[in-house]
Amino acid sequence: MAEIGKLVLLIVVAAFFIVSGVHGTPETTCKAAACIDERVNYDFCVSELHGDLESAGADAWGLAKVTALLGGSNAGYAKAEIENMLAKPGTDDKLKVLLGQCHKLYDQMGLAFADAADELNKRYYNLGKKKAAQAIQLAQQCDNAFVKAGVRSPLMKRSKDSVRLAIICTAITNLIM
């Protein structure tokens, strides 16, 4: 029964966007995205979108692009944090190697998110979603390197946020396809 309720809500929200031509708010778009993908964290979605000036008045298409760009920014912040950790005196060699690997992965992730935004901008939705999925894989590769080495990752929050943003980007894109 709950699944039917979610489906009805999704149909109502989608119909509202289509019929009225009104731009979605981060709240309505995140709610609809959470209804179609249970991995979407509604509070995180709303918080991230409200934190970006481009979100004001954007439709779902615009919000999907904003989310991809937020993912790219998150990857850039991760790279800066890694650079700071590498420059810190006393960082052990094992950690330096892992951080160096993740720096490359976050660089690739930033490019994947930028490519996702570009593809979405051209309305190549499937390609945009494919690039967002690459970002998830890159975050997981970084996490796995730390796990394999038996070292606690200092990048867990960045990794979690990257995955969340890629999931949100994909879910919002699914709303407009």
Secondary structure, DSSP 4 states (H G I P E B T S, - for coil): -HHHHHHHHHHHHHHHHHHH-PPPPHHHHHHHHHHH-TT--HHHHHHHHHTSGGGTT--HHHHHHHHHHHHHHHHHHHHHHHHHHHHSTT--HHHHHHHHHHHHHHHHHHHHHHHHHHHHHTT-HHHHHHHHHHHHHHHHHHHHHHHHHT---TTHHHHHHHHHHHHHHHHHHHHH-
